Amino acid sequence: MFHGDINKRETLVAYLNDLNIGVLSTIMSDGSPYSAVVYFVADHNLNFYFLSKSDTKKAENLQKNNNASFTTLDLTSMITIQSTGTVEKVTDPEQHTYMIKSIGEANARKNNPQWPPPISKLQSTGDNIVYKYTPNWLRVGDYSHNIPSDNTQKKESVFTEFIPQQKT
């Protein structure tokens, strides 16, 4: 179980390194949402990296519109991360190789038997793509604390914003 102050960036980055599965939501060509579970790793700037095949629905969606949202949920710690941002392909060959290795090592470290990831089981002829998701807004919801149900104490927000949404 997670112990620490999730409201500090360093702690959040360390916490993310203990997770490996999130939900990426993209936008289909008709404007409707599409969500998919992905394995990920995060860096110290709170960017998320994940793998996909080039012929998947999410890859097709991202090619047309790189706006996305990313969510994690950890039922053990009762912490969720919600974000919006943009996705781009990792095109540098060294970074591509490094991220595939990093995602594999992170997954193996968590004793997860699903490596290679489920994408390896797809009936796919597509190439492996590493994507980088860069949040433009990110908040953490920590539901592990008891919030008073009466009006005798001030209720503290369960949310901490790490990347405030830009005003347009």
C-alpha positions in Angstrom: 0.0 0.0 0.0 1.2 3.5 -0.8 2.4 5.6 2.1 3.5 9.2 1.7 2.4 12.7 0.7 1.0 12.3 -2.8 0.7 16.1 -2.9 4.4 16.4 -3.6 5.7 16.0 -7.2 8.6 13.7 -6.2 6.2 11.4 -4.4 3.8 11.4 -7.3 6.5 10.4 -9.7 7.6 7.6 -7.4 4.0 6.5 -7.0 3.5 6.4 -10.8 6.6 4.2 -11.0 4.7 1.7 -8.9 1.7 1.7 -11.3 1.7 0.3 -14.8 -1.8 0.2 -16.2 -3.9 3.2 -17.2 -6.8 4.1 -19.5 -6.1 6.3 -22.5 -9.1 8.0 -24.0 -8.9 9.3 -27.6 -11.3 11.0 -30.0 -12.8 9.1 -32.9 -13.3 10.7 -36.3 -17.0 11.3 -35.5 -16.0 13.1 -32.3 -17.1 10.3 -29.9 -14.7 9.1 -27.2 -12.8 5.8 -27.4 -10.9 4.4 -24.3 -8.3 1.6 -24.1 -6.3 0.1 -21.4 -2.5 0.6 -21.8 0.7 -0.4 -20.0 2.7 2.8 -19.2 5.8 4.3 -17.5 6.0 7.9 -16.4 9.0 10.2 -16.3 10.0 12.9 -13.9 8.1 15.5 -15.9 4.8 13.6 -15.5 4.8 12.4 -19.2 3.4 8.9 -19.8 4.8 6.5 -22.3 2.9 3.5 -23.7 3.0 1.0 -26.6 0.5 0.4 -29.3 0.3 -1.3 -32.7 0.0 1.0 -35.7 -3.2 -0.6 -36.9 -5.2 -0.3 -33.6 -8.2 2.0 -33.1 -6.3 4.2 -30.7 -3.4 4.7 -33.2 -5.9 5.5 -35.9 -7.6 8.0 -33.6 -4.3 9.6 -32.6 -3.2 10.0 -36.2 -6.3 12.2 -36.9 -6.4 14.0 -33.5 -3.7 13.8 -30.9 -5.8 15.2 -28.0 -6.4 12.6 -25.3 -7.1 12.0 -21.6 -5.3 9.6 -19.3 -6.6 8.1 -16.1 -5.2 5.7 -13.5 -6.9 4.1 -10.5 -5.3 2.3 -7.6 -7.9 0.6 -5.5 -5.4 -0.3 -2.8 -4.4 3.3 -2.1 -7.6 4.8 -3.3 -5.7 7.3 -5.5 -6.7 8.3 -9.0 -4.9 10.4 -11.5 -6.9 12.3 -14.1 -5.4 14.3 -16.9 -5.9 15.8 -20.4 -3.1 16.3 -22.9 -1.6 15.5 -26.2 0.0 12.4 -27.7 3.0 12.1 -30.1 4.9 9.2 -31.5 8.4 8.7 -30.2 10.5 8.8 -33.4 14.0 8.8 -32.0 15.2 5.2 -32.4 17.3 5.2 -29.2 14.4 6.6 -27.1 12.0 4.2 -28.8 14.2 1.2 -27.8 14.8 2.6 -24.3 11.0 3.1 -23.7 10.1 -0.4 -24.9 12.8 -1.8 -22.5 11.6 0.5 -19.7 8.0 -0.6 -20.1 9.0 -4.2 -20.1 11.2 -3.9 -17.1 8.6 -2.0 -15.1 6.0 -4.6 -15.9 8.3 -7.5 -15.0 9.3 -5.7 -11.7 5.7 -5.7 -10.7 5.6 -9.5 -11.1 3.0 -9.2 -13.8 2.7 -12.3 -15.9 1.4 -10.2 -18.9 4.7 -9.6 -20.7 4.9 -9.4 -23.5 1.9 -7.1 -23.2 -1.5 -8.2 -24.5 -0.9 -6.2 -27.8 1.4 -9.1 -28.7 -1.7 -11.3 -28.8 -3.5 -9.1 -31.3 -4.1 -10.3 -34.8 -2.0 -7.4 -36.0 0.4 -6.8 -38.8 1.1 -3.3 -37.5 4.4 -1.9 -36.2 5.0 -1.3 -32.5 4.7 2.3 -31.8 5.9 4.1 -28.6 3.8 7.1 -27.7 4.5 9.9 -25.4 1.5 11.5 -23.6 2.1 15.0 -22.3 -0.5 16.3 -19.9 -1.6 19.9 -20.1 -3.7 19.4 -17.0 -3.2 16.7 -14.3 -4.8 16.2 -10.9 -4.6 13.6 -8.3 -7.6 12.5 -6.3 -6.7 11.0 -2.9 -9.8 9.3 -1.5 -7.9 7.5 1.3 -8.7 10.1 4.0 -11.9 10.3 5.8 -13.7 13.4 5.0 -16.1 14.6 7.7 -19.7 14.1 6.7 -21.0 16.7 9.1 -20.5 20.4 9.0 -18.3 20.7 12.1 -15.1 20.6 10.2 -14.0 22.2 7.0 -13.9 19.6 4.2 -10.6 19.5 2.4 -10.5 18.8 -1.3 -9.4 15.3 -2.3 -7.8 16.8 -5.4 -4.4 18.3 -6.0 -3.6 19.9 -9.3 -0.1 19.4 -10.5 -0.5 20.9 -14.0 -3.2 23.6 -14.0 -5.2 23.7 -17.2 -4.2 26.6 -19.4 -6.8 29.3 -19.9 -7.7 29.9 -23.5 
